[in-house]
Amino acid sequence: MKRLLLTLLGSLLLFTAAMAQAPWPDSTALDSYMDGLVNSYMQENDIAGATVGIVKDGEPVFLKGYGHADLEINKKVNSDSTLFRIGSISKMFVWTAVMQLAEQGKLDLDEGINKYIEDFQIPDTFEEPITLNHLMTHTAGFEEYFIGLFARDTTRLRPLGEILSDEMPARVRPPAEYSSYSNHGTGMAAYIVEQVSGQSFEEYVEEHILSPLNMNRTTFRQPVPDHLEEYLSNGYSFEGGEFRKKNFEYVPLGPVGAASATAADMINFMQAHLQYGQLDDSTILDSTTAREMQRPAFRHHPKVNPMWHGFIDMSQNGVEIIGHGGDTFWFHSSMALFPEHDLGLFISFNSAGGSGTYGDVLRDFVDHYFPERNLSSDTLQMSQEELNRFAGNYRANRYPNKRFTYVMALLGSSTVDVASEDTLKTMDDGKAKFWIPVDSLTFRNTESSNVIAFEENENGKITHMFRDNLPIMAFEKVPFISSQKLHFTLFGLAGGAFLLTLIYWPLAFGIRRRYQPESYAKQPISFDKKTTAWCNALVILIFFVWIGVAISGSSGRAIAYGISTSLKVAFALPLISMVLTVAMGYYTFKIWRQSESGIWSRIWYSLLFLFSVTMLWQLNYWNLLGFQF
């Protein structure tokens, strides 16, 4: 009897384990779930259309379009024929091409890439050269460069070598130190594919990937070829209570984000990678090479997700997931592979409201079919003093360093606070998350298995934070000199003083002139000195409003298309301010030496001068002083 009970218990455990490994529904249940999931997010986020493809065990199990590809003519999305722009998922074709050429012995992933480059050379900023392995894991050490990442027409579509030569991002850290997602790094890899193969990237992909995989409705060409144009979905933005059609988005670095594809074609691409390079009778990669591509290649910390050879580790709930996301302004897509379950999910939205939504869909999909089963883990007791060293502002290391866009690094920091004697708190999309320590540098979320990990230097000072589900970048602990607290305080004080001066001085001048003509001739400070300070305040405020509008909100998109003449003109204003500030310094010296006016007038004028100097220092610090394009 005891043996029978043990046998039944063992069978039950095996059955439970098997169900956990293959929690897959019938087609009716899958259809019902996906319809509810996709439709609810489309309605909630004002999305005009979507396309979805799921492959399981080598067979398409779900393929469906939602909403409209063209609202004007009431054209529905067809997942077999409607092309969506897939953004940075395009990069997976670059990495597949690189692995093909490496397999043939034409590329060495550990060789310095300057060996393969003709039109330009990577600067020897650091002793260690950049390799293709570094490019594939986004650990080359490049700054972010996004000026001109998009184009409004074909005039800026040039050979890759020319673009990369003109837009060489600065090397800001040694290779293999930290991951920081780089479009231009991927562009270099695509350029190397061209150099080694002797074909344009578009031709290479068509011959060696798209054609073998029967992806006949996928293209990197811009605009799409004539025979595909009628199948291309429009992009939309929901504005003023209605959907507005947007123009075709050109990507000068085409291989990094220009592909247009159907969900049916993406099923073939996912299937080929899930089957280690094989689709039916076609082979795009040797199984050994394909398996190597699906191995971790770089990891910030043992407890966080790694980077693979081009694939991003998107694992959740203890389930291994690899893939890539893709965003343009109007299209937002995700490709997620579950290798252990021979499962692939592709989804794309054709509206601005889809930004981030594909991540929500993937999270809900995983929670539904692969729920977390064990959230418990050992915890560690920490003192308040130990927790305090983790507190501070952290910013993603993906930002421009050498151009005026460096100021965007000031806008993207997040805060880690000590919530209680044993808990840290972070804010994500306005929602507080709490973290408990599991070892000296790792914290687990109180409601999930997600972790954040930290890095300390040789002195025990915390320098970086890593998120387990975001291996494509690290988060630097922001020093006080670069902090929002310092710079926003200075901006606020100076801006308030300048604004008050702009309003009060003319108002006081008018009142004295009309009601106190005898005091009009005896102004507190002479007219020329006041005019200089007033004009300086006006120039600085105009500049900050001008730049603020240019880099924030929907207006900020314009920088991705290049730098307008209007924006270039704006950078003359800080130079004018420099001249006016020097004059204010001279006048400040004179009013104190000559005891001009009353003490409070002199103090206020001196403060305006000091604020002007401070503003110029801040402008210089954030590369806003001069024409740093």
HELIX and SHEET records of a PDB file:
HELIX    1   1 LYS A    2  GLN A   21  1                                  20    
HELIX    2   2 SER A   27  GLU A   44  1                                  18    
HELIX    3   3 GLY A   87  SER A   90  5                                   4    
HELIX    4   4 LYS A   91  GLU A  103  1                                  13    
HELIX    5   5 ILE A  113  TYR A  116  5                                   4    
HELIX    6   6 LEU A  132  MET A  136  1                                   5    
HELIX    7   7 THR A  154  ARG A  156  5                                   3    
HELIX    8   8 LEU A  160  ASP A  166  1                                   7    
HELIX    9   9 ASN A  183  SER A  197  1                                  15    
HELIX   10  10 PHE A  201  VAL A  205  1                                   5    
HELIX   11  11 GLU A  206  LEU A  210  3                                   5    
HELIX   12  12 ASP A  226  GLU A  229  1                                   4    
HELIX   13  13 GLY A  254  VAL A  256  5                                   3    
HELIX   14  14 ALA A  263  LEU A  274  1                                  12    
HELIX   15  15 SER A  287  MET A  293  1                                   7    
HELIX   16  16 PRO A  339  HIS A  341  5                                   3    
HELIX   17  17 ALA A  352  GLY A  354  5                                   3    
HELIX   18  18 THR A  357  TYR A  369  1                                  13    
HELIX   19  19 GLN A  384  ASN A  388  1                                   5    
HELIX   20  20 PHE A  404  LEU A  410  5                                   7    
HELIX   21  21 PHE A  480  SER A  482  5                                   3    
HELIX   22  22 GLN A  484  TYR A  515  1                                  32    
HELIX   23  23 PRO A  517  TYR A  520  1                                   4    
HELIX   24  24 PHE A  527  ILE A  551  1                                  25    
HELIX   25  25 GLY A  553  GLY A  556  5                                   4    
HELIX   26  26 ARG A  557  ALA A  560  1                                   4    
HELIX   27  27 THR A  565  ALA A  570  1                                   6    
HELIX   28  28 ALA A  572  ARG A  593  1                                  22    
HELIX   29  29 ILE A  599  TYR A  621  1                                  23    
SHEET    1   A 7 LYS A  75  LYS A  76  0                                        
SHEET    2   A 7 GLU A  59  ASP A  70 -1                                        
SHEET    3   A 7 GLY A  49  LYS A  56 -1                                        
SHEET    4   A 7 LEU A 343  PHE A 349 -1                                        
SHEET    5   A 7 HIS A 332  PHE A 338 -1                                        
SHEET    6   A 7 ILE A 322  ASP A 327 -1                                        
SHEET    7   A 7 ILE A 312  ASP A 313 -1                                        
SHEET    1   B 2 PHE A  84  ARG A  85  0                                        
SHEET    2   B 2 SER A 260  ALA A 261 -1                                        
SHEET    1   C 2 GLY A 235  GLU A 239  0                                        
SHEET    2   C 2 GLU A 242  LYS A 246 -1                                        
SHEET    1   D 2 GLN A 278  LEU A 279  0                                        
SHEET    2   D 2 SER A 282  THR A 283 -1                                        
SHEET    1   E 9 GLY A 392  ALA A 396  0                                        
SHEET    2   E 9 SER A 413  SER A 420 -1                                        
SHEET    3   E 9 THR A 423  ASP A 428 -1                                        
SHEET    4   E 9 LYS A 431  ASP A 439 -1                                        
SHEET    5   E 9 THR A 442  ASN A 445 -1                                        
SHEET    6   E 9 VAL A 451  GLU A 456 -1                                        
SHEET    7   E 9 ILE A 462  ARG A 467 -1                                        
SHEET    8   E 9 PHE A 475  LYS A 477 -1                                        
SHEET    9   E 9 GLY A 392  ALA A 396 -1                                        
END                                                                             
